[in-house]
Amino acid sequence: MMKKEQINTAEQIDEYIKSRKESFREHQRQLPFSEKMLIAFNLAERDKTIRQATLLPKKSKVG
Amino acid sequence: MADIAKTISVVNRLINDRVIENYALGGATAVIFYTEPIATEDVDIFVQLKPGGNPFMEFQPIFDYLKDRGYGMKGEHFYVEEFPVQFLPTGKELLDEAVTQANEFQLTEEVIVRVMTPEHLVAVMLDTDGSKIICESAFFSKMMLSTRKFYTTS
């Protein structure tokens, strides 16, 4: 019984997250083109920063 | 704040001043126009050039025009009103058709923008293996499926 309730709750949370994601995407689709382009460039900048951060060797803590 | 309408306005002037024949937004920029923002590092503009130019320096008239108006270059991009722009040749028949048959939208009161149709975007992406961009957009994934369905049933 307990397990079934947990599954139901997990499914509900999953559905909620999915609907939130979709409404977020829908909101982004409705933005003016200029705003969308600024977000797109910021996303590219974010990706670049992540790429650089993960590819650069870690600094040695010694010295 | 940077405004893409100003960039497009400069590109429209390239047609008015007879530097290029025609243009259309393509690639990720056009996808963003129809759907939600996805990461991109430049504004892709496919241009039909004036016939009779030097085939080895086909983009020179665009470069000269923009340089004369104070727009600088960095790497392969021109910075037009703060946005990095990449001018791309049409070359292929499919790209030529995509530019010629592009949709026109009123971006602001004064600025019209030409954007490749979703159908042409999918065709161009499939032709150039742009599967990454297609996968990032639910709209285009659906469109690709319906296009495939259309071609397999007709």
Backbone of each chain as ProteinMPNN parsed JSONL, in Angstrom:
{"seq_chain_A": "MMKKEQINTAEQIDEYIKSRKESFREHQRQLPFSEKMLIAFNLAERDKTIRQATLLPKKSKVG", "coords_chain_A": {"N_chain_A": [[0.842, -1.219, 0.0], [1.84, 1.249, 0.915], [3.989, 1.463, -0.832], [2.665, 1.73, -3.303], [1.431, 4.207, -2.996], [3.679, 5.813, -2.863], [4.662, 5.516, -5.45], [2.583, 6.673, -6.913], [2.77, 9.334, -5.983], [5.32, 9.968, -6.921], [4.855, 9.82, -9.664], [3.027, 11.881, -9.962], [4.622, 14.078, -9.269], [6.475, 13.925, -11.313], [4.832, 14.415, -13.557], [4.068, 17.018, -12.94], [6.521, 18.373, -13.064], [7.096, 17.982, -15.774], [4.953, 19.411, -16.958], [5.527, 21.967, -16.038], [7.964, 22.42, -17.284], [7.145, 22.408, -19.948], [5.41, 24.602, -19.983], [7.241, 26.586, -19.457], [8.837, 26.454, -21.759], [6.93, 27.137, -23.635], [6.408, 29.751, -22.873], [8.914, 30.848, -23.489], [8.889, 30.558, -26.237], [7.09, 32.484, -26.961], [8.357, 34.88, -26.593], [9.731, 38.092, -27.695], [11.635, 38.201, -30.779], [14.146, 39.459, -30.561], [14.719, 39.287, -27.824], [14.804, 36.532, -27.56], [17.078, 35.974, -29.055], [19.073, 37.167, -27.514], [18.97, 35.556, -25.24], [19.724, 33.167, -26.444], [22.411, 33.702, -27.147], [23.464, 34.044, -24.607], [23.109, 31.464, -23.639], [24.905, 30.101, -25.259], [27.256, 31.25, -24.388], [27.274, 30.365, -21.752], [27.524, 27.593, -22.197], [30.059, 27.586, -23.326], [31.633, 28.469, -21.195], [31.252, 26.343, -19.411], [32.387, 24.288, -20.909], [35.057, 25.158, -21.02], [35.685, 25.179, -18.305], [35.518, 22.513, -17.624], [37.381, 21.321, -19.244], [39.829, 22.479, -18.722], [42.888, 21.884, -16.996], [42.944, 20.986, -13.523], [44.017, 23.265, -10.976], [47.048, 22.823, -9.232], [47.136, 22.093, -5.781], [49.373, 22.215, -4.328], [52.004, 24.325, -3.39]], "CA_chain_A": [[0.0, 0.0, 0.0], [2.774, 2.374, 1.073], [4.793, 1.546, -2.054], [1.788, 2.218, -4.359], [1.263, 5.657, -2.753], [4.957, 6.467, -3.225], [4.727, 5.528, -6.918], [1.62, 7.695, -7.347], [3.348, 10.658, -5.685], [6.442, 10.168, -7.859], [4.262, 10.081, -10.979], [2.434, 13.232, -9.92], [5.731, 15.05, -9.3], [7.01, 13.837, -12.669], [3.876, 15.113, -14.419], [4.131, 18.44, -12.595], [7.779, 18.907, -13.628], [6.925, 17.997, -17.235], [4.061, 20.512, -17.345], [6.237, 23.228, -15.777], [8.968, 22.564, -18.35], [6.45, 22.743, -21.188], [4.908, 25.981, -19.907], [8.429, 27.441, -19.562], [9.21, 26.485, -23.176], [5.885, 27.883, -24.339], [6.667, 31.158, -22.549], [10.094, 31.275, -24.248], [8.517, 30.643, -27.653], [6.29, 33.699, -27.175], [9.175, 36.083, -26.393], [10.145, 38.764, -28.942], [12.83, 37.608, -31.402], [15.358, 40.081, -30.024], [14.969, 38.7, -26.499], [15.189, 35.135, -27.76], [18.462, 35.945, -29.53], [19.95, 37.471, -26.382], [19.013, 34.333, -24.421], [20.493, 32.177, -27.208], [23.837, 34.026, -27.017], [23.832, 33.754, -23.221], [23.206, 30.006, -23.52], [26.174, 29.721, -25.908], [28.322, 31.714, -23.482], [27.243, 29.432, -20.619], [28.09, 26.325, -22.671], [31.498, 27.808, -23.527], [32.241, 28.526, -19.861], [31.243, 24.97, -18.87], [33.397, 23.532, -21.671], [36.39, 25.587, -20.594], [35.882, 24.789, -16.909], [35.689, 21.068, -17.51], [38.542, 20.866, -20.017], [41.07, 23.005, -18.171], [43.41, 21.066, -15.894], [42.758, 21.586, -12.199], [45.241, 23.843, -10.435], [47.624, 22.04, -8.147], [47.014, 22.759, -4.477], [50.726, 22.306, -3.746], [52.752, 25.521, -3.789]], "C_chain_A": [[0.871, 1.261, 0.0], [3.559, 2.612, -0.237], [3.96, 2.147, -3.201], [1.592, 3.738, -4.243], [2.516, 6.428, -3.173], [5.077, 6.59, -4.75], [3.795, 6.617, -7.461], [2.17, 9.104, -7.147], [4.47, 10.967, -6.668], [5.909, 10.503, -9.255], [3.688, 11.49, -11.06], [3.521, 14.305, -10.015], [6.317, 15.116, -10.712], [6.138, 14.616, -13.657], [3.961, 16.624, -14.212], [5.382, 19.077, -13.224], [7.661, 19.026, -15.152], [6.072, 19.196, -17.673], [4.728, 21.869, -17.118], [7.261, 23.501, -16.891], [8.294, 23.023, -19.635], [5.934, 24.179, -21.148], [6.061, 26.988, -19.985], [8.845, 27.585, -21.032], [8.202, 27.304, -23.973], [6.081, 29.386, -24.118], [7.848, 31.681, -23.384], [9.778, 31.427, -25.735], [7.795, 31.956, -27.961], [7.107, 34.991, -27.041], [9.471, 36.765, -27.733], [11.474, 38.174, -29.444], [14.121, 38.15, -30.797], [15.72, 39.483, -28.656], [15.434, 37.258, -26.62], [16.651, 35.035, -28.186], [19.435, 36.237, -28.391], [20.088, 36.251, -25.471], [19.894, 33.284, -25.108], [22.005, 32.429, -27.085], [24.323, 33.759, -25.593], [23.974, 32.249, -22.993], [24.532, 29.517, -24.114], [27.359, 30.086, -25.013], [28.435, 30.769, -22.281], [27.896, 28.102, -21.015], [29.609, 26.43, -22.814], [32.229, 27.79, -22.182], [32.329, 27.122, -19.262], [32.319, 24.134, -19.559], [34.801, 23.864, -21.19], [36.687, 25.095, -19.182], [36.162, 23.299, -16.787], [36.918, 20.565, -18.259], [39.871, 21.341, -19.43], [41.578, 22.104, -17.048], [43.22, 21.776, -14.553], [44.084, 22.123, -11.695], [45.743, 22.983, -9.28], [47.514, 22.803, -6.836], [48.378, 22.931, -3.813], [51.412, 23.556, -4.277], [51.852, 26.575, -4.075]], "O_chain_A": [[0.673, 2.189, -0.785], [3.765, 3.742, -0.68], [4.461, 2.962, -3.975], [1.587, 4.456, -5.242], [2.445, 7.516, -3.745], [5.524, 7.61, -5.274], [4.169, 7.381, -8.351], [2.053, 9.959, -8.025], [4.566, 12.08, -7.186], [6.453, 11.369, -9.942], [3.833, 12.191, -12.061], [3.376, 15.298, -10.728], [6.613, 16.19, -11.235], [6.642, 15.376, -14.484], [3.932, 17.402, -15.166], [5.323, 20.151, -13.823], [8.067, 20.026, -15.743], [6.412, 19.902, -18.622], [4.53, 22.805, -17.893], [7.408, 24.626, -17.37], [8.794, 23.909, -20.328], [6.006, 24.896, -22.146], [5.898, 28.093, -20.504], [9.163, 28.681, -21.495], [8.57, 28.065, -24.868], [5.94, 30.187, -25.042], [7.805, 32.791, -23.915], [10.321, 32.303, -26.41], [7.877, 32.475, -29.074], [6.605, 36.074, -27.343], [9.466, 36.116, -28.778], [12.31, 37.718, -28.664], [15.067, 37.403, -30.551], [16.888, 39.211, -28.378], [16.325, 36.811, -25.898], [17.376, 34.142, -27.749], [20.5, 35.625, -28.311], [21.18, 35.946, -24.99], [20.694, 32.607, -24.464], [22.784, 31.487, -26.937], [25.449, 33.305, -25.389], [24.849, 31.809, -22.248], [25.194, 28.643, -23.554], [28.327, 29.335, -24.897], [29.534, 30.42, -21.85], [28.712, 27.555, -20.273], [30.346, 25.505, -22.475], [33.291, 27.184, -22.043], [33.347, 26.752, -18.678], [33.057, 23.385, -18.919], [35.628, 22.977, -20.981], [37.797, 24.649, -18.892], [36.951, 22.875, -15.942], [37.441, 19.497, -17.943], [40.905, 20.699, -19.612], [40.79, 21.615, -16.238], [43.322, 22.999, -14.462], [45.139, 21.538, -11.938], [44.965, 22.485, -8.466], [47.765, 24.007, -6.783], [48.523, 23.694, -2.858], [51.4, 23.812, -5.481], [52.28, 27.673, -4.431]]}, "seq_chain_B": "MADIAKTISVVNRLINDRVIENYALGGATAVIFYTEPIATEDVDIFVQLKPGGNPFMEFQPIFDYLKDRGYGMKGEHFYVEEFPVQFLPTGKELLDEAVTQANEFQLTEEVIVRVMTPEHLVAVMLDTDGSKIICESAFFSKMMLSTRKFYTTS", "coords_chain_B": {"N_chain_B": [[21.127, 48.129, -24.78], [21.681, 45.31, -26.885], [20.027, 44.994, -30.035], [18.422, 42.935, -32.195], [16.896, 43.774, -34.328], [18.095, 46.078, -35.268], [20.398, 45.064, -36.39], [19.308, 43.504, -38.453], [18.169, 45.515, -39.912], [20.405, 46.778, -41.001], [21.278, 44.726, -42.665], [19.136, 44.588, -44.425], [19.578, 46.96, -45.723], [21.701, 46.275, -47.297], [20.517, 45.063, -49.45], [18.905, 47.129, -50.461], [20.894, 48.943, -51.196], [22.021, 47.644, -53.273], [24.055, 45.752, -52.875], [23.823, 43.08, -52.324], [21.747, 40.442, -53.728], [19.635, 39.139, -52.401], [18.548, 37.819, -49.189], [18.32, 35.506, -46.405], [17.452, 34.569, -43.107], [18.976, 31.788, -41.592], [19.777, 28.462, -40.357], [20.478, 28.017, -36.826], [19.569, 30.493, -35.958], [17.247, 30.989, -37.425], [15.71, 28.857, -36.559], [15.365, 29.588, -33.903], [13.804, 31.811, -34.294], [11.302, 30.706, -34.943], [10.847, 28.979, -32.83], [11.798, 28.16, -29.469], [14.54, 29.77, -27.59], [17.766, 28.498, -28.442], [21.162, 27.523, -27.858], [23.412, 29.631, -29.538], [26.131, 30.955, -31.459], [26.282, 32.88, -33.33], [24.68, 34.959, -35.855], [23.194, 33.506, -38.473], [23.32, 34.24, -41.816], [22.147, 33.696, -44.949], [23.151, 34.529, -48.149], [22.277, 35.75, -51.384], [24.356, 36.557, -53.9], [25.319, 39.363, -55.975], [25.311, 38.816, -59.48], [28.232, 38.217, -61.511], [30.378, 39.019, -59.99], [33.725, 38.807, -58.527], [34.656, 35.498, -58.361], [36.451, 34.469, -56.528], [36.575, 36.245, -54.524], [34.036, 36.662, -53.435], [32.573, 37.698, -51.266], [33.61, 40.126, -50.798], [32.393, 42.663, -51.573], [30.39, 42.92, -49.585], [31.916, 42.945, -47.247], [33.43, 45.285, -47.684], [31.405, 47.219, -47.76], [30.316, 47.062, -45.164], [32.565, 47.584, -43.599], [33.139, 50.197, -44.352], [31.118, 51.448, -43.063], [31.797, 51.306, -40.479], [31.682, 48.842, -39.149], [33.194, 46.187, -37.493], [35.396, 43.285, -37.871], [35.756, 40.052, -36.438], [37.493, 37.189, -36.28], [35.6, 34.881, -38.071], [33.385, 36.395, -38.115], [31.271, 39.246, -38.647], [30.716, 42.098, -36.746], [27.749, 43.384, -36.36], [25.925, 45.962, -35.279], [26.39, 45.087, -32.641], [25.844, 42.336, -32.74], [27.282, 39.182, -33.572], [27.713, 38.297, -36.877], [27.376, 35.864, -39.406], [28.008, 35.617, -42.726], [26.797, 33.622, -45.277], [27.275, 31.702, -48.264], [24.841, 30.841, -50.825], [25.0, 28.938, -52.971], [24.241, 25.961, -53.33], [21.347, 24.51, -55.0], [19.146, 24.014, -53.375], [19.548, 25.75, -51.186], [19.438, 28.162, -52.482], [16.778, 28.197, -53.306], [15.605, 28.184, -50.791], [16.276, 30.71, -49.851], [15.076, 32.385, -51.76], [12.355, 31.72, -51.47], [11.795, 32.486, -48.889], [10.084, 33.307, -45.794], [8.512, 36.429, -45.009], [8.601, 38.672, -42.335], [7.215, 41.162, -40.205], [9.341, 42.768, -38.249], [9.792, 45.034, -36.638], [8.122, 48.24, -36.635], [9.43, 49.468, -38.744], [11.184, 47.565, -39.745], [11.607, 44.752, -41.763], [11.986, 41.246, -41.745], [13.605, 38.523, -43.34], [13.052, 35.121, -43.267], [14.028, 31.749, -43.503], [11.716, 29.215, -44.531], [10.058, 26.906, -42.261], [9.921, 24.347, -43.446], [11.937, 24.434, -45.413], [14.093, 24.819, -43.715], [14.247, 22.402, -42.311], [14.787, 20.685, -44.458], [17.268, 21.718, -45.334], [18.785, 21.324, -43.043], [18.736, 18.52, -42.811], [20.121, 17.961, -45.098], [22.611, 18.985, -44.494], [23.364, 17.65, -42.238], [22.354, 18.597, -39.732], [21.425, 17.492, -37.382], [21.724, 17.832, -34.652], [20.736, 20.367, -33.97], [18.098, 20.045, -34.689], [17.274, 18.069, -32.892], [17.364, 19.457, -30.518], [15.13, 20.93, -30.472], [11.79, 20.718, -29.851], [9.715, 21.377, -31.544], [10.84, 21.164, -34.105], [11.545, 18.496, -34.115], [9.072, 17.29, -34.14], [8.185, 18.325, -36.543], [9.981, 17.178, -38.307], [9.298, 14.509, -38.126], [6.657, 14.584, -39.128], [7.199, 15.453, -41.689], [8.689, 13.322, -42.653], [6.736, 11.354, -42.538], [4.971, 12.361, -44.398], [6.475, 12.119, -46.771], [6.83, 9.358, -46.904], [4.332, 8.39, -47.224], [3.341, 9.55, -49.49]], "CA_chain_B": [[21.02, 46.683, -25.001], [21.716, 44.919, -28.299], [18.711, 44.738, -30.613], [18.61, 42.24, -33.478], [16.204, 44.534, -35.377], [19.068, 47.02, -35.833], [21.277, 44.248, -37.239], [18.543, 43.141, -39.651], [17.993, 46.75, -40.673], [21.643, 46.97, -41.775], [21.287, 43.691, -43.713], [18.154, 45.032, -45.435], [20.19, 48.041, -46.515], [22.584, 45.632, -48.29], [19.691, 44.836, -50.657], [18.514, 48.445, -50.992], [22.068, 49.58, -51.806], [22.427, 46.746, -54.355], [25.29, 45.009, -52.565], [23.425, 41.679, -52.496], [20.441, 40.258, -54.385], [18.625, 38.726, -51.442], [19.088, 37.105, -48.031], [17.347, 34.913, -45.475], [18.037, 33.998, -41.894], [18.953, 30.323, -41.634], [20.422, 27.786, -39.223], [19.904, 28.112, -35.484], [18.882, 31.781, -35.831], [15.886, 30.834, -37.962], [15.005, 27.936, -35.643], [15.006, 30.401, -32.731], [12.702, 32.691, -34.692], [10.033, 29.97, -34.914], [10.632, 28.199, -31.605], [12.376, 28.765, -28.272], [15.981, 30.001, -27.759], [18.767, 27.443, -28.265], [22.484, 28.152, -27.872], [24.043, 29.942, -30.823], [27.223, 31.917, -31.307], [26.223, 33.909, -34.361], [23.46, 35.091, -36.654], [23.504, 32.944, -39.803], [22.583, 34.895, -42.898], [22.466, 33.17, -46.274], [22.974, 35.626, -49.1], [22.439, 35.592, -52.831], [25.221, 37.675, -54.302], [25.101, 39.927, -57.31], [26.078, 38.062, -60.481], [29.326, 38.916, -62.183], [31.452, 39.387, -59.066], [34.911, 37.96, -58.531], [34.293, 34.274, -57.647], [37.406, 34.185, -55.447], [36.383, 37.248, -53.461], [32.602, 36.951, -53.6], [32.001, 38.446, -50.138], [34.331, 41.398, -50.653], [31.506, 43.848, -51.562], [29.716, 43.008, -48.267], [32.933, 43.363, -46.278], [33.756, 46.694, -47.94], [30.232, 48.021, -47.386], [30.183, 47.108, -43.7], [33.756, 48.244, -43.045], [32.974, 51.637, -44.598], [30.128, 51.963, -42.096], [32.369, 51.199, -39.137], [31.477, 47.549, -38.494], [34.459, 45.459, -37.479], [35.391, 41.838, -38.005], [36.542, 39.28, -35.483], [37.409, 35.811, -36.776], [34.767, 34.769, -39.279], [32.158, 37.159, -37.904], [31.174, 40.696, -38.658], [29.895, 42.557, -35.621], [26.8, 44.374, -36.875], [25.076, 46.409, -34.162], [26.722, 44.245, -31.478], [25.618, 40.895, -32.945], [28.191, 38.536, -34.525], [26.962, 37.827, -38.042], [28.138, 35.098, -40.374], [27.39, 35.607, -44.058], [27.059, 32.333, -45.913], [26.812, 31.675, -49.668], [23.791, 29.858, -51.071], [25.683, 27.863, -53.719], [23.373, 24.848, -53.752], [20.0, 24.835, -55.494], [18.223, 23.982, -52.225], [19.733, 26.981, -50.411], [18.938, 29.255, -53.331], [15.313, 28.14, -53.209], [15.255, 28.551, -49.406], [16.388, 32.175, -49.737], [14.068, 32.996, -52.639], [10.992, 31.482, -50.974], [11.761, 32.748, -47.436], [8.953, 34.072, -45.24], [8.827, 37.796, -44.561], [7.875, 39.058, -41.119], [7.422, 42.529, -39.735], [10.037, 42.656, -36.961], [9.348, 46.258, -35.963], [7.342, 49.048, -37.589], [10.229, 49.8, -39.936], [12.09, 46.502, -40.187], [11.093, 43.452, -42.209], [13.047, 40.235, -41.731], [13.341, 37.347, -44.179], [13.454, 33.905, -42.546], [13.749, 30.513, -44.261], [10.503, 28.541, -44.055], [10.387, 25.711, -41.471], [10.128, 23.204, -44.339], [13.276, 24.551, -45.995], [15.084, 24.638, -42.644], [14.385, 20.957, -42.067], [15.461, 20.112, -45.633], [18.674, 22.156, -45.323], [19.449, 20.66, -41.918], [18.941, 17.111, -43.162], [21.139, 17.966, -46.148], [23.932, 19.325, -43.934], [23.49, 16.911, -40.983], [22.135, 19.465, -38.572], [20.543, 16.739, -36.477], [21.864, 18.344, -33.271], [19.817, 21.484, -33.797], [16.738, 19.52, -34.764], [16.984, 17.344, -31.655], [17.218, 20.401, -29.419], [13.877, 21.659, -30.582], [10.627, 19.83, -29.928], [8.964, 21.795, -32.722], [11.462, 20.631, -35.304], [11.473, 17.038, -34.053], [7.722, 16.964, -34.601], [8.089, 18.674, -37.949], [10.758, 16.202, -39.061], [8.483, 13.291, -38.164], [5.53, 14.768, -40.039], [7.758, 15.54, -43.045], [9.044, 11.954, -43.041], [5.465, 10.666, -42.737], [4.439, 12.873, -45.653], [7.207, 11.567, -47.896], [6.697, 7.907, -47.002], [2.962, 8.029, -47.617], [2.953, 10.112, -50.802]], "C_chain_B": [[20.984, 46.388, -26.507], [20.316, 44.575, -28.8], [18.896, 44.146, -32.008], [17.945, 42.997, -34.634], [17.172, 45.517, -36.052], [20.015, 46.278, -36.787], [20.567, 43.923, -38.558], [18.341, 44.369, -40.546], [19.219, 47.025, -41.55], [21.693, 45.967, -42.935], [20.286, 44.055, -44.82], [18.733, 46.116, -46.331], [21.147, 47.478, -47.575], [21.818, 45.367, -49.587], [19.372, 46.188, -51.301], [19.666, 49.127, -51.719], [22.736, 48.683, -52.857], [23.784, 46.071, -54.125], [25.026, 43.513, -52.728], [22.059, 41.633, -53.188], [19.351, 40.039, -53.342], [19.296, 38.041, -50.254], [17.949, 36.407, -47.295], [18.093, 34.416, -44.249], [17.923, 32.486, -42.009], [19.55, 29.761, -40.354], [19.698, 27.996, -37.905], [19.108, 29.411, -35.303], [17.438, 31.679, -36.302], [15.06, 29.904, -37.079], [14.502, 28.728, -34.427], [13.817, 31.307, -33.067], [11.354, 31.982, -34.535], [9.76, 29.287, -33.573], [11.223, 28.925, -30.393], [13.892, 28.971, -28.463], [16.805, 28.73, -27.56], [20.126, 28.127, -28.437], [22.971, 28.412, -29.299], [25.096, 31.026, -30.624], [27.194, 33.01, -32.362], [24.858, 33.935, -35.05], [23.813, 34.607, -38.061], [22.643, 33.605, -40.864], [23.068, 34.345, -44.241], [22.161, 34.252, -47.301], [23.119, 35.168, -50.548], [23.205, 36.811, -53.297], [24.865, 38.173, -55.687], [25.903, 39.127, -58.325], [27.206, 38.91, -61.067], [30.454, 39.35, -61.278], [32.635, 38.443, -59.182], [34.62, 36.691, -57.728], [35.231, 33.932, -56.487], [37.272, 35.169, -54.281], [34.912, 37.668, -53.431], [31.985, 37.786, -52.467], [32.638, 39.822, -49.953], [33.397, 42.622, -50.654], [30.786, 44.033, -50.215], [30.709, 43.522, -47.227], [33.243, 44.852, -46.433], [32.636, 47.603, -47.445], [30.152, 48.183, -45.864], [31.371, 47.822, -43.048], [33.646, 49.763, -43.187], [32.014, 52.266, -43.598], [30.544, 51.683, -40.66], [32.145, 49.88, -38.414], [32.735, 46.705, -38.62], [34.28, 43.961, -37.587], [36.216, 41.204, -36.911], [36.383, 37.822, -35.877], [36.581, 35.776, -38.041], [33.497, 35.613, -39.175], [32.334, 38.659, -38.107], [30.326, 41.087, -37.464], [29.022, 43.71, -36.111], [25.831, 44.723, -35.767], [25.155, 45.415, -33.005], [26.512, 42.742, -31.667], [26.656, 40.325, -33.917], [27.401, 37.893, -35.663], [27.881, 37.015, -38.942], [27.366, 35.086, -41.692], [27.792, 34.318, -44.756], [26.539, 32.343, -47.345], [25.688, 30.656, -49.832], [24.389, 28.671, -51.839], [24.753, 26.789, -54.238], [22.0, 25.328, -54.175], [19.005, 24.933, -54.337], [18.321, 25.277, -51.413], [19.212, 28.197, -51.174], [17.419, 29.36, -53.224], [14.861, 28.605, -51.824], [15.301, 30.069, -49.213], [15.282, 32.865, -50.547], [12.659, 32.887, -52.048], [10.845, 31.746, -49.472], [10.508, 33.527, -47.034], [9.409, 35.475, -44.859], [7.969, 38.133, -43.36], [8.203, 40.501, -40.777], [8.042, 42.451, -38.336], [9.713, 43.845, -36.055], [8.537, 47.039, -36.997], [8.101, 49.289, -38.89], [10.973, 48.608, -40.532], [11.353, 45.198, -40.526], [12.263, 42.461, -42.186], [12.631, 39.059, -42.605], [13.9, 36.11, -43.468], [13.105, 32.685, -43.391], [12.501, 29.844, -43.693], [10.921, 27.327, -43.21], [10.682, 24.495, -42.349], [11.521, 23.236, -44.961], [14.351, 24.335, -44.938], [15.331, 23.158, -42.377], [15.158, 20.313, -43.221], [16.949, 20.458, -45.63], [19.435, 21.443, -44.205], [19.711, 19.187, -42.202], [20.059, 16.989, -44.186], [22.538, 18.197, -45.58], [24.161, 18.669, -42.578], [23.402, 17.835, -39.768], [21.257, 18.806, -37.531], [20.587, 17.265, -35.051], [20.836, 19.438, -33.006], [18.382, 20.976, -33.775], [16.355, 18.848, -33.451], [16.75, 18.292, -30.489], [15.87, 21.105, -29.446], [12.706, 20.702, -30.797], [9.834, 20.105, -31.202], [9.522, 21.14, -33.979], [11.492, 19.11, -35.313], [10.125, 16.596, -34.586], [7.612, 17.207, -36.101], [8.822, 17.657, -38.827], [9.953, 14.909, -39.206], [7.336, 13.431, -39.165], [6.008, 14.857, -41.485], [8.073, 14.136, -43.559], [7.77, 11.168, -43.369], [4.884, 11.051, -44.093], [5.125, 12.199, -46.85], [7.061, 10.054, -48.035], [5.299, 7.485, -47.451], [2.582, 8.565, -48.988], [3.762, 9.483, -51.934]], "O_chain_B": [[20.356, 47.103, -27.287], [19.524, 43.951, -28.094], [19.463, 44.788, -32.892], [18.373, 42.88, -35.782], [17.08, 45.759, -37.255], [20.382, 46.792, -37.843], [21.147, 44.049, -39.636], [18.344, 44.268, -41.773], [19.087, 47.451, -42.698], [22.099, 46.311, -44.045], [20.559, 43.854, -46.004], [18.433, 46.191, -47.523], [21.381, 48.104, -48.609], [22.383, 45.435, -50.679], [19.54, 46.375, -52.506], [19.46, 49.803, -52.727], [23.867, 48.932, -53.274], [24.552, 45.853, -55.062], [25.884, 42.77, -53.206], [21.324, 42.62, -53.232], [18.291, 40.664, -53.388], [20.483, 37.721, -50.311], [16.773, 36.683, -47.532], [19.213, 33.911, -44.34], [16.906, 31.963, -42.464], [19.798, 30.491, -39.394], [18.476, 28.133, -37.863], [18.104, 29.437, -34.59], [16.525, 32.208, -35.668], [13.867, 30.126, -36.872], [13.366, 28.557, -33.986], [12.941, 31.537, -32.234], [10.386, 32.573, -34.058], [8.608, 29.044, -33.213], [11.156, 30.151, -30.302], [14.472, 28.41, -29.393], [16.567, 27.975, -26.618], [20.23, 29.172, -29.079], [22.942, 27.524, -30.151], [24.977, 31.889, -29.754], [27.98, 33.955, -32.306], [24.015, 33.06, -34.851], [24.627, 35.219, -38.752], [21.414, 33.543, -40.824], [24.229, 34.506, -44.617], [21.068, 34.818, -47.326], [23.954, 34.329, -50.883], [22.768, 37.948, -53.115], [24.197, 37.489, -56.463], [27.058, 38.789, -58.065], [27.137, 40.139, -61.109], [31.401, 39.988, -61.739], [32.56, 37.411, -59.85], [34.362, 36.782, -56.527], [34.855, 33.197, -55.574], [37.798, 34.936, -53.192], [34.586, 38.855, -53.405], [31.0, 38.493, -52.677], [32.252, 40.583, -49.066], [33.574, 43.525, -49.837], [30.596, 45.161, -49.759], [30.395, 44.409, -46.434], [33.311, 45.588, -45.449], [32.884, 48.621, -46.798], [29.949, 49.282, -45.349], [31.21, 48.563, -42.078], [34.004, 50.515, -42.28], [32.087, 53.462, -43.318], [29.74, 51.809, -39.736], [32.381, 49.786, -37.209], [33.274, 46.53, -39.713], [33.181, 43.431, -37.422], [37.245, 41.74, -36.5], [35.282, 37.274, -35.82], [36.822, 36.542, -38.974], [32.633, 35.548, -40.05], [33.369, 39.247, -37.792], [29.304, 40.452, -37.204], [29.478, 44.844, -36.258], [25.014, 43.897, -35.358], [24.141, 44.968, -32.468], [26.959, 41.953, -30.835], [26.894, 40.912, -34.973], [26.532, 37.052, -35.434], [29.014, 37.412, -39.212], [26.233, 34.612, -41.765], [28.97, 33.968, -44.817], [25.488, 32.921, -47.621], [25.598, 29.706, -49.055], [24.288, 27.529, -51.392], [24.5, 26.706, -55.44], [21.543, 26.397, -53.772], [18.141, 25.81, -54.315], [17.304, 25.835, -51.002], [18.634, 29.121, -50.602], [16.856, 30.445, -53.075], [13.87, 29.323, -51.691], [14.473, 30.64, -48.503], [14.641, 33.803, -50.073], [11.872, 33.831, -52.114], [9.886, 31.286, -48.851], [9.953, 34.296, -47.819], [10.549, 35.678, -44.44], [6.758, 37.908, -43.365], [9.306, 40.99, -41.022], [7.365, 42.114, -37.365], [9.405, 43.685, -34.874], [8.297, 46.553, -38.102], [7.523, 49.314, -39.977], [11.353, 48.64, -41.703], [10.607, 44.637, -39.723], [13.385, 42.801, -42.562], [11.469, 38.65, -42.614], [15.079, 36.067, -43.115], [12.004, 32.6, -43.934], [12.263, 29.908, -42.486], [12.003, 26.777, -43.412], [11.577, 23.706, -42.044], [12.204, 22.214, -45.034], [15.393, 23.742, -45.217], [16.472, 22.719, -42.237], [16.061, 19.506, -43.003], [17.791, 19.599, -45.892], [20.575, 21.015, -44.388], [20.778, 18.665, -41.876], [20.845, 16.042, -44.154], [23.525, 17.681, -46.104], [25.055, 19.08, -41.839], [24.276, 17.836, -38.901], [20.448, 19.463, -36.877], [19.604, 17.16, -34.319], [20.16, 19.448, -31.977], [17.562, 21.408, -32.964], [15.244, 19.034, -32.954], [16.008, 17.96, -29.564], [15.527, 21.814, -28.499], [12.646, 19.977, -31.79], [9.344, 19.182, -31.853], [8.773, 20.627, -34.811], [11.469, 18.493, -36.378], [10.032, 15.658, -35.377], [7.028, 16.409, -36.835], [8.373, 17.313, -39.92], [9.93, 14.296, -40.273], [7.072, 12.52, -39.951], [5.323, 14.401, -42.4], [7.783, 13.79, -44.705], [7.724, 10.417, -44.344], [4.377, 10.209, -44.835], [4.472, 11.771, -47.802], [7.154, 9.519, -49.14], [5.099, 6.391, -47.979], [1.616, 8.098, -49.59], [3.571, 9.833, -53.099]]}, "name": "protein", "num_of_chains": 2, "seq": "MMKKEQINTAEQIDEYIKSRKESFREHQRQLPFSEKMLIAFNLAERDKTIRQATLLPKKSKVGMADIAKTISVVNRLINDRVIENYALGGATAVIFYTEPIATEDVDIFVQLKPGGNPFMEFQPIFDYLKDRGYGMKGEHFYVEEFPVQFLPTGKELLDEAVTQANEFQLTEEVIVRVMTPEHLVAVMLDTDGSKIICESAFFSKMMLSTRKFYTTS"}
